Structure formats: structure tokens, C-alpha cells
Amino acid sequence: MHEMNRRNFMKTTGKIALVGATALSIEPLLCGFVRDPLKMAFASESPEGFNVYNGVNPNTKDIEAETFENCLSKGYAPSICYKTSKPMVAVAKGTVTQVGEWNTRAKFTKNLGGDPMGAMGYFVRVTHGPNFISYYYHLEEPEVKFGQKIDRGERLGLPDKRWNLARLLFLYWTTASDPDNFGINHSFMTYWDGATDLDKSKEEQNQRFENQDEILNKFAGMVKGPEEYTLLSKKHKGNNQLYKWTSIEKFRYIEYLIQNKPETFPSLKKEQFLEMKKEFYANQPIVLTLPFKKG
């Protein structure tokens, strides 16, 4: 699978952001967009949190999208919003665990030129093993049924014709996360090319998850200074558990500290870090591909 390296892309374009997000309720995830008086805040830097988001996925130049970062900044639910008429497909192998329909606020539908009292369309939830869930919103009509086993790339439904808008929300346990953190090598999602070795069994997924967690704990055991008791308990700005950092966000923060504040890990050698980094990426628990087919 060909893709542009996420980190190198951000370095060359200068699109590296320190981001903090505030969430006060699970309701935005369930109902689509934030309902008053609930608000989400977005800042250039938060003392509580560090995160790296993409400015644009270089693998989706044929699709107009609101990135995860943009959705947060505009007060939307933490997801990626795609402006497209392409049918949505599953980002990984899994089981359909929910099919439903949600209503939305008049403000949202008016902005998109829809019926002020109309629905935001159907949604499909797919569970991928014990740790991950993906949601596909704004479908005209679901093409799968509850309990159905589906493969990566399997068609789920067309975006509602009133808006040609599709939205992907990805949960890492109960943490809403940027799906573009889970492409190959924790990089941008790419179009699926038919590779059959991307999906892992529940057992292997769990083992990889535990292996990444063990590596993070090794780093935590080396810390000296202010980060000693907080390194692995970071959150996006706010107290909602949905916004705790994922493993890859924690690792990128560790990498940031090593590059910019090496005194945080006084006993860590460069060769040791590179080996731990290699092992961390080799244990990526799930790989996501884009929720659309190419072309």
C-alpha cells in the first residue's frame, strides 16, 4: 500500500498543531452535532494536552472533507466529515452492532440546504474486535443489517442525497479518536488495495494493544521531573473520558519530549528509543482504510 508518511508530510507542510479539545457530554457523539448549551472549545495549545493532527490527508485529494481537527474547531462531534456522493464502506472487518436513524437540529440542516425539520439520515455502527468501533453517519439508507458480518471495504450505504455528506466517527475503547491516526504505520488512512493481511484476530488485537501499553509504561518508568506522575494520564482539555489520549497520541507526546526536553528521560539512549519506537509501531492493533472506494 502506497502512502505518504504522516509525520514527514506534516513536517514539510508545517502542519503540526498543539490541540486541546473540550467535551462536556457524550451527547454530541450520539446526536451528531453539539446541542446548546453544550460547547466544544478548540485552542492552539493546551497546558493539559498535546496532540498532532493532520491538516489534510494527502491520500484523499479527490474528496472534500472537514478533518478531525476542523470538526473539533467548528464545534462538531469528533469525527471526519466528507462532502461526497460516494457510498461508504467499512474501514476494517467487523460486525454490524447497530443500525439507526437520528434527527438533528434545524440549524444544521438549514446550513446544508435541507429540510429544517428533516433527519440527518441513517447511521451504521461496526464493532472491530474487543477494542474498536466505527460509526458511519448521514446515510440515505443502510445496506447492511444488525448482526451481519462484514469485510473491509464492504458497502454500507450511500450518503443522503439532500446533503452528499458522510461522517466517520472512530472509537478506541470509549475514546473518540482521529481515524487518520490508524492508517498503515499509524499514518493517514489510504484507499484499500485489496490486501488481506490488515485485519487481526481478537486475540492478536488484544496482544498488540497490551504490547503498546507495556512500551508506554517502560517510558513512564524512565521519567524524571514534572511528567513523572502524569505522562500516561493526559487528556484533551476537559474531563470527559471520551477525550483521553490514545496510545499513539501518548507515544507522539513522548517523542516530542525526547526531541525537545530530553532531560525528561535522563537514562534513555538514542538506540534504545529507536528500538522501542520500532516495536511500538510494529504492534499497531488495528489498521483502518478509507471509508470509500477509489475512483
N, C-alpha and C positions, 0 to 999 in steps of 0.2 A: 504493500500500500504506500503510495507516494504522498507525502505531506510536507508542509513547511514546519520546521521546528518552532514551537510556540515561543520559547524563550528568545531565540535568535530573531524571530520576527519582531517581537516587542522591542528588542534592543535596537534593531535597525530603523524602526519607525518611531522610536521614542515613546511608545505607548505602554508605559509601565505606570500603574496607579496605586496609590495607597488609599484603600477604600474602607469606609465604615458604614454599615447599614443598620438602621433601627427598625425593629419589628415589635409590635405590641400584641399581636394576636395571630392565631392560626387561621383566622377567617379569611385573610387575603388569599391563602392557598386554596381554600375550598370554594370561594365565591369568585375567584378570578382577579379582580382588581380591588384596590383598597377602598373600603367603605368609610365614610365620615362617621365619627370623628377620628378614626384610626389614620395614622400617618406613617410614612417611611421617610427617614432622613438620609441624605447622602452627602458625604463630606470628602474633601480631597485627602484628608488624613485624620485618623482617629488615634488617640493615645492608647485605646484599648485593642486596636486591631491593625493587622497588616494583611493585605491580600493583593494578588496580581490578577487582573482581568484583561481580556483581550479587547482591543479597540474594534477589531473586525476579524472575522475568521477568513483567512486568505483562500480557504478551500470552497467558499460559498459565494463567489463573486456573481454568480447567476441568480442569487436570491437576495432580495432586500430584507433586512432584518433589524430588529431592535435587540442588541446584545444584552446579555445578563446585566452588565454594568448600566446600560441605558435604561433597562426596565426598572432597576432599583432607583436610578436618579429621577425617573418620572413618576415614582410612586406606585408602579405596577407590582404585581406579585413577582417573586424572584424566579425568573424564567427567561427563555429566549423567545421572542415574538417574530414570526416570519410572515412577510407580506408575499403570499404566493397562492397560486391555484393548484399547485402540485398535491397529489394525495400524500398523506402522512404514512410513514412506515415505521415499524418497530426499530428502536435503536440497538436492541440486543434480544436474544432469545428469552422467552419468558412465558408467563401465564396471565391471561386476562382476568383480573380480580375485581373489576368494577366497570360498568358502562352506565352513563347517566346523562342528564341534561341540567344545565344551570341557567338561571335568569341573571341578568346583570343590570347595572344602573343605567338610567336614561342617558346620563352624561357620556358614558362610554359609547353606546350605540349611536347617539347623535353625532359624536365626533367621527364615527366611521360611516355615516350616511345611512344608518339602518333605522328600523322602526324604533322609536323611543321606548316602547314597551316590549320590544322583541326579546328573544332569547339569544344568548351568546353561543348557542349550538350545543352539540353533544361533546362528551369527553370520554376517553378510554384510559383506564389505569392498567398498567402491565407490571407485574412483580417479577424481578430478575433474581432468583435465588433468595437467600435469607437477609440480604443487606440493602438491596436497591429497588427503587420503584420509579417508573416513569409515567407521567401524565401527558396526554395529548388533547388539547382543548380546541374549541371552535370548529368542531367537525359538523358537516352538514347532516350526516347520518353515519353511525358506526357500521363497519362492515365485518365486525367480529362479535362474538358472544361471550358472556360470562363463563369462565372456566375453560375457555379454549386455549390450547397450547399453540403458541405461535413462534415462528422462526425470525431471526434477524432479517430485516428488510421486508417482512410481510406487511401487506397493505392493511391499514386500519380504517381509512375513510378520507373523503375529500373535505377541504376547508369549506365552511359555509359560504355560498356564493354571494351573500349580501356584503361580505367583507373581504373575502380572499385572505383571511388572516388565520394563521396556525400558531399554536404556542406549545412549547415543550418545557415541562417542569420536571426536574430530576431530584429525587430524594436519596440521600446517602444515610441510611437508617432514618432518623427523623430530621435530618439536616438538609434544608434546601441548598442545592449546590449548582454551580455553573457547569452545565453538561460539557462545555468546551475544556474542562479540566480532565476529561476522561477519554480523549481520543488515544490513539497509539502513543505509548510512552508519556501518558498524562499530558498530551498535547491537544491541539484542535481536533474536533471531530472531522472526519472525511467521509466522502461517499463510500458506501460499502462496495467492494470489488468482488464479492463472492467468496472471500477467504473463509475457510471452515474451522480455523483454529482459534477464533477470537473468543468464543463462548466457553466458560469454565463450569465445571460441576459445582454443586453447592459446597461439597467438601473442600475442593481446591479454592473456591472463592473465600471460604472461611479461613483456610490456612494462609492464603496470601494476605488477607486482612490482618490476621494475627502477626504475620511476619513484619508487615509495615509498622504495626503498632510497637512491636519489640524494638525495631530500629529507632523509632522516635524516642522510646524510653531510654535507650542507650545514650542518645544525645542529651536527654534530660539529666542523666546521671553525671554528665561532664560539666554541667553549667555552674558558673560562679557569678555572683553578682545579683542584680535586681530580677533577672529572669529565672532564678533558681527554683522558685515555687509556682511560677505562672506560665512556663514555657508551653506546656501542653494543655492549658485550660483557657486559651484565648477564645474570644468570641468577637463576632462583629458587634458594633456598638449597639447595646441593648441587652436585655436579659433573656429573651426568648430562646429556648433550646433549639429551635429550628435554625438558628443562625450561629451555632457553634462551628468552629473551623473543621473542615475535613482533613484527613491525613495529608493530602497533597498540599493544602494551604499551610499546614503546620511545617511541613518539610521545606517549602519555599521560604517560609519565615526564618527557619534555621539557616538555610543557605544565605539569606540576606544578612543575618547576624554574623556568619562566618566571614563573609566578604567585607562587611562594613564595621563590625565590632568583634574582631577575633578574640579579644580578651574575655569574651563570654565563655569560650571553650578553651581554656589555657592549656589543657593536656592533649587536645586534638591535633593530630598531624595531618598534613595535606593528603598523603597517600591513604590514610585511614578514612578520611572523609570521602574521597573519591570511591573507595571500595564500598562504603556504606550507601553512598548515592546510587551506585550501580545496582546494588542489591535491592534498594528501595524501589527503583523503577522496574526491576525485573519481577517484582511481586505485585504489580498493579492488579487489583482484584476484579475489575470489570473494564471492558473496552466498549465505548459507545461509538456508533457510526451515525451519520446524519439521518434525521427523520424523513428524508426524501430520497428518491432515486435520481441518479444523474440523468440529465437530458430533458 
